[in-house]
Each structure stands twice: as C-alpha cells, then as structure tokens.
C-alpha cells in the first residue's frame, strides 16, 4: 500500500476503533460517504458496523 491508500486505511481503522464514541450524525455522514458508489457492499458494511458496535443500531421507533 502506498501514500494516500495507506493513510486512508489507517484512518478507516481509527474510525472503526472510535465508532461508538462518535455522534450519530458523524457516523451517518462517514457511512454515507464511504458507501457512495458502493451500493452492492452497503448492507454488508452496515451489518459489520451493527454487529461490532451496538450503539450503531437504529433506535426503536415510538409506536
């Protein structure tokens, strides 16, 4: 890995490490930005985040 790709990987790992500490709007913005142009991987990535970070789960909707 070279240059920008290496730093992008490091930043991505750091974001995953602190995901639970991020405000929800930042989580959504990062997820949407990361998934731009990657529709086929969207559900798989969402599951990874939900499974590894319980705070990522969507809040229960009031009935």
mmCIF file of the C-alpha atoms, coordinates in Angstrom:
data_MODEL
# 
_entry.id   MODEL 
# 
loop_
_atom_site.group_PDB 
_atom_site.id 
_atom_site.type_symbol 
_atom_site.label_atom_id 
_atom_site.label_alt_id 
_atom_site.label_comp_id 
_atom_site.label_asym_id 
_atom_site.label_entity_id 
_atom_site.label_seq_id 
_atom_site.pdbx_PDB_ins_code 
_atom_site.Cartn_x 
_atom_site.Cartn_y 
_atom_site.Cartn_z 
_atom_site.occupancy 
_atom_site.B_iso_or_equiv 
_atom_site.pdbx_formal_charge 
_atom_site.auth_seq_id 
_atom_site.auth_comp_id 
_atom_site.auth_asym_id 
_atom_site.auth_atom_id 
_atom_site.pdbx_PDB_model_num 
ATOM 1  C CA . UNK A 1 1  ? 0.000   0.000  0.000  1.00 0.00 ? 1  UNK A CA 1 
ATOM 2  C CA . UNK A 1 2  ? 1.322   3.429  -0.859 1.00 0.00 ? 2  UNK A CA 1 
ATOM 3  C CA . UNK A 1 3  ? 0.766   7.013  0.192  1.00 0.00 ? 3  UNK A CA 1 
ATOM 4  C CA . UNK A 1 4  ? -2.842  8.052  0.260  1.00 0.00 ? 4  UNK A CA 1 
ATOM 5  C CA . UNK A 1 5  ? -4.163  4.461  0.330  1.00 0.00 ? 5  UNK A CA 1 
ATOM 6  C CA . UNK A 1 6  ? -2.068  3.675  3.413  1.00 0.00 ? 6  UNK A CA 1 
ATOM 7  C CA . UNK A 1 7  ? -3.331  6.750  5.268  1.00 0.00 ? 7  UNK A CA 1 
ATOM 8  C CA . UNK A 1 8  ? -6.918  6.054  4.209  1.00 0.00 ? 8  UNK A CA 1 
ATOM 9  C CA . UNK A 1 9  ? -6.599  2.553  5.653  1.00 0.00 ? 9  UNK A CA 1 
ATOM 10 C CA . UNK A 1 10 ? -5.157  3.897  8.912  1.00 0.00 ? 10 UNK A CA 1 
ATOM 11 C CA . UNK A 1 11 ? -7.899  6.499  9.165  1.00 0.00 ? 11 UNK A CA 1 
ATOM 12 C CA . UNK A 1 12 ? -10.563 3.880  8.449  1.00 0.00 ? 12 UNK A CA 1 
ATOM 13 C CA . UNK A 1 13 ? -9.240  1.612  11.199 1.00 0.00 ? 13 UNK A CA 1 
ATOM 14 C CA . UNK A 1 14 ? -9.118  4.537  13.615 1.00 0.00 ? 14 UNK A CA 1 
ATOM 15 C CA . UNK A 1 15 ? -12.717 5.461  12.758 1.00 0.00 ? 15 UNK A CA 1 
ATOM 16 C CA . UNK A 1 16 ? -13.823 1.878  13.456 1.00 0.00 ? 16 UNK A CA 1 
ATOM 17 C CA . UNK A 1 17 ? -11.969 1.933  16.777 1.00 0.00 ? 17 UNK A CA 1 
ATOM 18 C CA . UNK A 1 18 ? -13.795 5.047  17.987 1.00 0.00 ? 18 UNK A CA 1 
ATOM 19 C CA . UNK A 1 19 ? -17.102 4.442  16.174 1.00 0.00 ? 19 UNK A CA 1 
ATOM 20 C CA . UNK A 1 20 ? -19.089 4.037  19.406 1.00 0.00 ? 20 UNK A CA 1 
ATOM 21 C CA . UNK A 1 21 ? -17.806 7.391  20.696 1.00 0.00 ? 21 UNK A CA 1 
ATOM 22 C CA . UNK A 1 22 ? -18.850 9.344  17.598 1.00 0.00 ? 22 UNK A CA 1 
ATOM 23 C CA . UNK A 1 23 ? -22.083 11.316 17.497 1.00 0.00 ? 23 UNK A CA 1 
ATOM 24 C CA . UNK A 1 24 ? -24.756 9.620  15.388 1.00 0.00 ? 24 UNK A CA 1 
ATOM 25 C CA . UNK A 1 25 ? -24.708 12.338 12.702 1.00 0.00 ? 25 UNK A CA 1 
ATOM 26 C CA . UNK A 1 26 ? -20.960 11.820 12.206 1.00 0.00 ? 26 UNK A CA 1 
ATOM 27 C CA . UNK A 1 27 ? -21.482 8.035  11.953 1.00 0.00 ? 27 UNK A CA 1 
ATOM 28 C CA . UNK A 1 28 ? -24.142 8.536  9.301  1.00 0.00 ? 28 UNK A CA 1 
ATOM 29 C CA . UNK A 1 29 ? -22.029 11.040 7.348  1.00 0.00 ? 29 UNK A CA 1 
ATOM 30 C CA . UNK A 1 30 ? -18.992 8.722  7.352  1.00 0.00 ? 30 UNK A CA 1 
ATOM 31 C CA . UNK A 1 31 ? -21.071 5.693  6.381  1.00 0.00 ? 31 UNK A CA 1 
ATOM 32 C CA . UNK A 1 32 ? -22.844 7.514  3.548  1.00 0.00 ? 32 UNK A CA 1 
ATOM 33 C CA . UNK A 1 33 ? -19.565 8.944  2.252  1.00 0.00 ? 33 UNK A CA 1 
ATOM 34 C CA . UNK A 1 34 ? -17.846 5.546  2.400  1.00 0.00 ? 34 UNK A CA 1 
ATOM 35 C CA . UNK A 1 35 ? -20.723 3.836  0.589  1.00 0.00 ? 35 UNK A CA 1 
ATOM 36 C CA . UNK A 1 36 ? -21.012 6.386  -2.222 1.00 0.00 ? 36 UNK A CA 1 
ATOM 37 C CA . UNK A 1 37 ? -20.679 4.308  -5.383 1.00 0.00 ? 37 UNK A CA 1 
ATOM 38 C CA . UNK A 1 38 ? -20.571 1.011  -3.453 1.00 0.00 ? 38 UNK A CA 1 
ATOM 39 C CA . UNK A 1 39 ? -24.246 0.045  -3.317 1.00 0.00 ? 39 UNK A CA 1 
ATOM 40 C CA . UNK A 1 40 ? -23.517 -3.682 -3.567 1.00 0.00 ? 40 UNK A CA 1 
ATOM 41 C CA . UNK A 1 41 ? -21.437 -3.583 -0.360 1.00 0.00 ? 41 UNK A CA 1 
ATOM 42 C CA . UNK A 1 42 ? -23.754 -1.290 1.616  1.00 0.00 ? 42 UNK A CA 1 
ATOM 43 C CA . UNK A 1 43 ? -25.689 -3.986 3.501  1.00 0.00 ? 43 UNK A CA 1 
ATOM 44 C CA . UNK A 1 44 ? -22.547 -5.999 4.280  1.00 0.00 ? 44 UNK A CA 1 
ATOM 45 C CA . UNK A 1 45 ? -20.779 -2.953 5.726  1.00 0.00 ? 45 UNK A CA 1 
ATOM 46 C CA . UNK A 1 46 ? -23.876 -1.929 7.700  1.00 0.00 ? 46 UNK A CA 1 
ATOM 47 C CA . UNK A 1 47 ? -24.024 -5.419 9.244  1.00 0.00 ? 47 UNK A CA 1 
ATOM 48 C CA . UNK A 1 48 ? -20.343 -5.243 10.183 1.00 0.00 ? 48 UNK A CA 1 
ATOM 49 C CA . UNK A 1 49 ? -20.933 -1.936 11.961 1.00 0.00 ? 49 UNK A CA 1 
ATOM 50 C CA . UNK A 1 50 ? -24.137 -3.103 13.667 1.00 0.00 ? 50 UNK A CA 1 
ATOM 51 C CA . UNK A 1 51 ? -22.611 -6.396 14.809 1.00 0.00 ? 51 UNK A CA 1 
ATOM 52 C CA . UNK A 1 52 ? -19.430 -4.816 16.131 1.00 0.00 ? 52 UNK A CA 1 
ATOM 53 C CA . UNK A 1 53 ? -20.910 -1.635 17.537 1.00 0.00 ? 53 UNK A CA 1 
ATOM 54 C CA . UNK A 1 54 ? -24.245 -1.960 19.357 1.00 0.00 ? 54 UNK A CA 1 
ATOM 55 C CA . UNK A 1 55 ? -24.647 1.818  19.507 1.00 0.00 ? 55 UNK A CA 1 
ATOM 56 C CA . UNK A 1 56 ? -24.952 1.853  15.713 1.00 0.00 ? 56 UNK A CA 1 
ATOM 57 C CA . UNK A 1 57 ? -28.297 0.051  15.872 1.00 0.00 ? 57 UNK A CA 1 
ATOM 58 C CA . UNK A 1 58 ? -31.206 2.189  14.792 1.00 0.00 ? 58 UNK A CA 1 
ATOM 59 C CA . UNK A 1 59 ? -33.198 3.483  17.757 1.00 0.00 ? 59 UNK A CA 1 
ATOM 60 C CA . UNK A 1 60 ? -36.541 1.864  18.394 1.00 0.00 ? 60 UNK A CA 1 
ATOM 61 C CA . UNK A 1 61 ? -39.300 3.850  16.740 1.00 0.00 ? 61 UNK A CA 1 
ATOM 62 C CA . UNK A 1 62 ? -42.126 5.002  19.024 1.00 0.00 ? 62 UNK A CA 1 
ATOM 63 C CA . UNK A 1 63 ? -45.387 3.164  18.408 1.00 0.00 ? 63 UNK A CA 1 
# 
